[in-house]
Amino acid sequence: MDPIVVAYALYLLISVPLTVLVARTLSKHGRVFLTEVFADSPGLATAVNQLLVVGFYLISLGFVTLFLTSSAEVPTAREVFELISVKVGTVALVLGFMHLTNVLVFNGIRRRHLAPKPPSVPVPVPVPFAGQVPPYPAR
């Protein structure tokens, strides 16, 4: 069997389950954030969580498949493992960055939701001084 095909197969056997593991972790723990944020609408929390997970899968698996190809020559087993380590390491870094981005987004949504709302202040009506003609029509 061609060594590059072995490298591709091993890369996919490592990268796809790693992507699924990160996505499941994001889904499980992201649900906690979103349930708190959308406490009055649990259906919305579930929907937003699922949309974020689908987006994560699309971006991650798209990157994994685009990063699959290689023009490197890999005649030995050592070079197969070196190629796989670079590819899987890059995928792990990208997944870690995406995970961190999702956590920051969840935290931002949560903070915005939990921030105290400013009290609604009535707009003051200007009152003219004694003897001053008001610049606006009198009521």
Backbone torsions as a table, in degrees:
resi	resn	phi	psi	omega
1	MET	NA	144.0	-178.9
2	ASP	-65.9	130.2	-178.0
3	PRO	-59.6	-32.4	-179.7
4	ILE	-67.9	-33.3	177.1
5	VAL	-67.1	-39.8	175.9
6	VAL	-62.0	-42.5	179.0
7	ALA	-62.2	-43.5	179.0
8	TYR	-62.7	-44.8	-178.8
9	ALA	-63.1	-45.3	179.0
10	LEU	-64.4	-40.1	178.0
11	TYR	-58.7	-47.5	179.9
12	LEU	-67.9	-37.7	179.3
13	LEU	-65.6	-23.1	177.5
14	ILE	-94.6	-45.7	-171.9
15	SER	-70.3	-42.1	-177.7
16	VAL	-66.3	-49.6	176.5
17	PRO	-61.9	-34.3	176.6
18	LEU	-62.8	-41.6	177.4
19	THR	-63.1	-44.2	179.5
20	VAL	-63.7	-41.7	178.9
21	LEU	-60.8	-46.1	179.5
22	VAL	-65.2	-42.0	-179.9
23	ALA	-63.3	-42.4	178.5
24	ARG	-65.0	-39.0	177.6
25	THR	-63.6	-45.4	177.7
26	LEU	-61.2	-42.7	-178.9
27	SER	-63.7	-47.2	-176.6
28	LYS	-64.2	-49.3	-175.2
29	HIS	-85.3	-25.8	174.7
30	GLY	-67.4	-30.5	178.4
31	ARG	-59.8	-36.6	179.5
32	VAL	-61.8	-46.9	178.1
33	PHE	-60.3	-50.0	-174.4
34	LEU	-68.8	-33.0	177.2
35	THR	-64.5	-37.6	177.8
36	GLU	-70.0	-41.3	-178.6
37	VAL	-67.0	-44.8	-178.1
38	PHE	-104.8	49.5	-176.8
39	ALA	-59.6	-32.6	-179.0
40	ASP	-81.0	-8.4	-178.8
41	SER	-144.2	80.7	-178.2
42	PRO	-63.3	-29.1	177.6
43	GLY	-64.4	-38.5	178.2
44	LEU	-66.7	-39.1	177.9
45	ALA	-60.9	-44.3	179.3
46	THR	-65.3	-42.4	-178.9
47	ALA	-64.4	-45.4	179.5
48	VAL	-63.0	-41.6	178.8
49	ASN	-60.3	-46.0	-179.2
50	GLN	-65.3	-39.3	178.6
51	LEU	-64.5	-40.5	177.4
52	LEU	-64.5	-39.3	179.7
53	VAL	-67.6	-42.3	178.4
54	VAL	-62.5	-43.7	177.1
55	GLY	-60.9	-41.6	178.0
56	PHE	-61.0	-46.1	178.7
57	TYR	-60.8	-46.0	-177.3
58	LEU	-61.4	-46.3	-179.1
59	ILE	-68.1	-45.9	-176.3
60	SER	-66.4	-50.3	-178.8
61	LEU	-69.1	-30.8	173.4
62	GLY	-62.1	-44.0	178.3
63	PHE	-65.2	-43.8	-179.8
64	VAL	-58.2	-44.7	-177.8
65	THR	-73.0	-37.2	177.7
66	LEU	-68.0	-30.9	-178.6
67	PHE	-85.5	-0.2	-177.5
68	LEU	-65.7	-44.6	-172.9
69	THR	-68.1	154.0	179.1
70	SER	-153.4	142.6	176.2
71	SER	-100.6	6.0	-178.3
72	ALA	-72.9	146.1	173.2
73	GLU	-87.4	129.1	-179.0
74	VAL	-128.9	74.2	-177.7
75	PRO	-77.2	-18.9	-176.5
76	THR	-118.4	161.9	178.7
77	ALA	-63.6	-35.2	178.7
78	ARG	-60.1	-45.3	180.0
79	GLU	-68.2	-30.8	174.4
80	VAL	-61.3	-48.1	-178.5
81	PHE	-68.6	-34.5	176.8
82	GLU	-66.0	-41.9	177.1
83	LEU	-63.1	-44.6	179.5
84	ILE	-63.1	-41.3	-178.4
85	SER	-63.4	-39.3	178.4
86	VAL	-66.8	-44.6	-178.2
87	LYS	-67.2	-48.0	-179.1
88	VAL	-67.4	-38.3	177.1
89	GLY	-61.5	-41.9	177.6
90	THR	-64.9	-43.4	178.1
91	VAL	-62.0	-42.1	179.7
92	ALA	-63.1	-41.1	177.3
93	LEU	-64.0	-43.2	179.2
94	VAL	-65.0	-44.1	178.2
95	LEU	-63.0	-40.2	177.9
96	GLY	-63.1	-42.1	177.6
97	PHE	-63.5	-43.5	178.7
98	MET	-64.8	-39.0	178.1
99	HIS	-62.6	-46.6	178.9
100	LEU	-61.3	-42.3	178.3
101	THR	-61.1	-44.3	178.5
102	ASN	-62.4	-42.1	179.2
103	VAL	-62.6	-42.7	178.1
104	LEU	-64.1	-39.1	177.1
105	VAL	-64.1	-47.1	178.1
106	PHE	-58.0	-45.1	-178.7
107	ASN	-65.1	-39.4	177.2
108	GLY	-63.2	-42.7	177.4
109	ILE	-62.4	-44.3	-178.9
110	ARG	-64.1	-45.4	179.5
111	ARG	-61.7	-44.9	-179.7
112	ARG	-61.0	-38.9	-179.0
113	HIS	-71.3	-38.0	-176.1
114	LEU	-86.9	-8.9	-179.8
115	ALA	-64.1	140.4	179.1
116	PRO	-62.9	137.0	-179.9
117	LYS	-80.7	135.8	178.1
118	PRO	-66.6	140.0	-179.5
119	PRO	-66.7	146.3	178.2
120	SER	-76.6	116.9	-177.6
121	VAL	-98.7	128.3	178.6
122	PRO	-68.5	144.9	179.3
123	VAL	-76.5	123.6	-179.2
124	PRO	-69.9	143.0	177.3
125	VAL	-94.9	127.7	-179.9
126	PRO	-66.7	137.8	179.2
127	VAL	-114.7	126.6	-179.2
128	PRO	-73.2	154.2	174.9
129	PHE	-72.3	164.1	179.6
130	ALA	-61.6	127.1	178.4
131	GLY	84.8	-4.8	179.7
132	GLN	-88.3	137.0	177.1
133	VAL	-81.4	126.1	-179.2
134	PRO	-67.1	142.0	179.8
135	PRO	-79.5	3.9	-178.4
136	TYR	-127.0	160.8	-178.3
137	PRO	-64.3	137.2	178.6
138	ALA	-73.3	149.2	-178.3
139	ARG	-99.5	NA	NA
